[in-house]
Structures are given as C-alpha cells and as structure tokens.
Amino acid sequence: MKIALIGVGNLGLSIAQGLVDQTNFDIEQLVLTKRNVSNLDGWKKHPHVLVTPSNIDAVRASDVIILCVQPSQINTILNEIKDELDEKRHVLISTITGRKISEIAEIVGNKIAIIRSMPNTAISVGESMTCISTNGTGKAKIGLAEEIFNAMGETLVIDESKMQAATVVCASGIAFWMRLIRATTQGAIQLGFDAPEAKHMATQACMGAATLLLESGNHPEEEIDKVTTPQGCTISGLNEMEHEGLSSALIKGLMKSYEKISQIMTDK
C-alpha cells in the first residue's frame, strides 16, 4: 500500500509514527509533505519513506491520500491536487476537523472515494480511537480505512452527523483525560510521592481502569462497586468528588466543546 500524508503537523506526525511502528501493516511507501520539510529530515532514514514539499508528487506516488492540513488550508490543497486524483485508484481520507464530506466532494467530485476520519494523537502509540464515515463512493473502501486505522488503535464507523460529537469525545477527549491524570498526579504529590512516582502511578491506574472496561465489557459502575466498601476510603473520596461536581464538570466540558465546534461549523 502506498500512502501519502499531506500536511504533516502534529496529527500528521502522530499518524506517520503510528504507521511506521506497526509491524503487522505492510506499507510499500509512505510519502510525507510539508511546505518546510527541514524538520522532517529524520524521517528520511526510515525505509520506504519519501519526504517532499510537493503535494502533487505525493498524490502521483500514492494510492491513499490522508489529508492532515488545517481547515483553512483544505480548499487550496484540494484545488491543487484535484486534477491528479484518479477515481479508480485513489482513496481520499480527511482528518480535518469540521469539514464535511460534501464540502470536499464539491471540489474533487463525488466519483472519488472520500472517507472522513477523526483519529486522536494516541495514534502515534497505536492506541487511537478513530471514528470514520464515508460518501457513497467511499463505502466500497471503508474496509481499507478500517485496516489502516485499526493498525493504530480501534475504529468505529459512524454516521457523519455524529462526527462533531466524536471529535469532542475522542480527539478533544485526549486532553480531558490528560488533565484528569495531571490532577491525580498532583494529588499523589501532595500525599507524599515525588513527581515521577506520582505520574507513573496515576498513568498506570488510568490504563488499568480503561483496560478493565475494554476487556470485561462491564459498565464503569460495576467496577466501581468492586473497590468500594461500606464507610471505606474509596466511597468517601468518590462522594467528595461528586459533591465538588466532578461528573457535572466533565459533562459540561464536553457540551461546551461541542457548542464550540458547532459554532465553528456555522461561522465558516
């Protein structure tokens, strides 16, 4: 498989890292593009990786094109590459926040397989939760998108109308979980652990909780019940957090993020 990543910023670099680190995914060639490629010199050492400032060259050399540019840049990029797209060969995958499949199709046409995806930066370590949706032409290629992103985490095919909500839960969600881990780390320091110990403990506890839910399929409350005893320290801590608005704050934060992305969509 020949894949081009157009616009290698933070997310693009995370996807590139995730792809080259996967031993169970065969990439014949990975093309990385950026206007200033000087900070991509380290990637030239990777086998099968080509670095170029030319988006057109990247499209010509690839079968799958993953768009990682900023929303303000997408129209310019699409107009630049549209004449190079082959409906029988190319699959266009967008990771661009807030840009609908129909908007992309207005420029490149509906005959091109277009897949909209929302990965998160955990893709660099093979643990992304990536939601994907597609246009009619792209339905035949949805399995290809799942193969790519399943190599770097998990995928969920959703209706495009839910993509903004998925962006908040999965992409912004990385930042929300980081803040919770940071708060736990700070609490552990206050309880007497040094910073490296505290961060390690908080991070592994978070990993353990997530893994328990993923592997057991249980509701979070089922696992909470296993570690709460009458008049115990766990329930005391949980109740104090709820009194201070933990769950409410999280839900309000998700809704505020959703309101913001909806506003961005309306204003553009």
N, C-alpha and C positions, 0 to 999 in steps of 0.2 A: 504494500500500500504506500502511495506517495501522498504526503500530507504537507500543506503549506499553512503556516500561521502568519497571518497578515496583521502587523501592528503588535510587536512583541513588547508590551508593557508588563506590569506586574502580573496580571492574569495570564497573558500570553507566555511569559517565562515560566509560570507555575505549570501550565499545560505542557510546555516543552519538556520541563524537568520530569513531569509525570510520565510522558511518553517514552523518553529515553531510558528511564529507570525500570520500565516494565519488561521483564524477560519473557513473558507469555504473550507478547504482542509484537507481531512482525512488521516493522516499518522498513520499506525499501529505501525511502528517502524522506527527510524532514527538512523543509525549507522555512527559514525564519526571515521575516522582513521588518525593517525599521528604517526611518529616514536617516538616522545617525546610527550606523552599525558598529561604531568604535567600541561600545561597551558589550558587544556580543563576540568579541574576539575569542573568548574562552570556549565558545561553542564550536569553533572550527576544529577543535581536537576530537570531537565526537565523530565516530564513523557514520557515514550516511547523512550528516547534517550540512546543509548549504545555507550560508548567510548572504543575503543580498538586500540592497536598498530598493530593488525593482519589484513592485507588486506584479507587474505583467510577466516578468520572468518566472516568478513564483507560481503563478497560475498555469503557465505553459508547462512547468515541470511537475505539476501535481494533479491528482485526481480528486482529492478532498481539500477544500479551502475553508479554513476556520478563521472567521473574522473576529479580531480582538481589539479593534480600534475604539476610540472614544465615540460616543453617539454623534457629536458634532462633526466627525470626520467621515462618517459612513457613506453619505451621498457622494462625496468626492471620490472615495475609493471605489464604490460600485460603478460610477460612471467611467472610472479609469479602466476597470477590468472587464466590464460587461461584454465587450466585443470578443474577448478571449474565452468566454465561457461556452462550453460545448454541452448541450443538453443530454447527450448520450454518455458523456464521460464524467462531467463534474458534479460534485455534491457541494453545496454551499451551506456551511454551518455558521450561524451567527451566535456570538456570546454577548451581544451588545444590549445593555440594559434599556428597556423601554422602546425598542424599535420592533414594530410588528412585522410579521412575515409579509403581509400585504404591501407594506411600505417598501420592503426590499424588492418584491416582485414587480412593483411599479417601474423599477429601474432596469432589472435584469430579465424580466418576463416570467410568466407562470410555467413555462416549459422547463425551467431549471429546478432541480430538486433543492428546496430550501428547508433547512431544519433550524429551528430556534432552540437554543440551549441556555441553561443557566447553571454553570458549574460554580464552585467556590474555590478559594485559594488552597484548600486542603488537597486539591487535585495534584499538587506537587509531591505529596507523600502517599498518593494512591488512596485517599480517603474522602474524595469529594462526594457530595450528594448532588447529582446533576439531573435537573428536570428538562425534558425535551418535548417539543411539539413540532408539527410539520404542516406544509401545504399539501395539496392533493398529489402533486407530482412526487413530493418527497416521501410519501407513505411507503413506496417500494424500497426506500433507502433507510428507513428508520432503524432497521436491524444493524446497519453499518454504523450509525451514530451510537447505538447502544453498545456495540462491540468496542468502539473507541473509548467511550466514557466509562464502560464497565471495567476496562483495563486500569482505570484510575479511581475506582470507587464504586458507587452504586448509581443506577439511573431509575428514573420514573417518567413514563410517558404520560403527559397531561394535556388537557385541552388548553389551547393558547390563552383563553380568557383567564386562566389561573396563574399565568406566568408572572404577573406582578407580585402576587401573593407569595409565589415560590421564591422570588428574588429576595423578599423580606425574610422569609423563614430560613432559607438555605444559604444565600450569599451574605446578606447582612447578618444573618444568624451566627456566622463565624465570629464576628466582632462581639456580638452579645455574649456568646459563650466565653470568649477570651476575657471579657470584663468580669464575668462570674468567677472564672478561675483566678483572676487577679485579686478579686475581693477575698476569696478563700485563702490565697497566699498571704495577703496582708493580715488576715485573722490569725493564721498559723504563726506568723512572725510575732504578733502581739502575745501569743500563747507561749513563746519561748524558743521557737525554732529559728535557725538562721535562714536567710533568703533562699539559697539553693535548695535546702531541705524542704522548705515550705512550698516552693514552686513544684518540686518533684512530687510531693505528697498530694497537693491539690490537683495536679495534672493527671496523675495515675488514678486518683479517686474518681475523677470525671470520666476517664477512659473506662474504668471498671463499671461504673453505672451505665454508661452507654452500651457497653458490650453485654452486660446482663440483660438489658431490654431487647437488644437485637437478637441474641441467641435464645432467649426464653420466650419471646413474644408476649411477655406479661405487660400489663398496664403498670405505669410507674407506681401507683398506689399499692399494688401487690408487693413490690419490692420494698417500698417504704414500710409496710406493715411488718416485714421480716426483721427490721432493725429498730423498731420502736417498741418499747416495753412500758408498762404502766408506771407513771411517775419517773420515767427514765430521762437520761440526758438528751437523747435524740428528739423525743417529742417536745421537750422543753425548748430546745433550740428551734425546731420547726415552728412551734406556735409563736415564738418571739418574732421569727422572720415574717410570718403571716400577719402578725399584729402590726409590723412595720411596713407591710404592703408589698412583700416580695413578688407574689404571683400577680397581683394587680399591676405592679410596676412593669413587669415583663410583658404582660398583655398590652398595656398602654403603649409601651415602647414599640411593639410590633405594629399596633394600629397606627401610631404616629409615622412610622417608616412607610407604611402602606399609603397613608394620606399624602406623604411627600412624593412618593414615586407616581402616584396618581396625578398629582399636581404637575409634575414634570411632564407627564404624558399629555396633559391638557394644554400646557403652555407652549410646547414645542411647535 
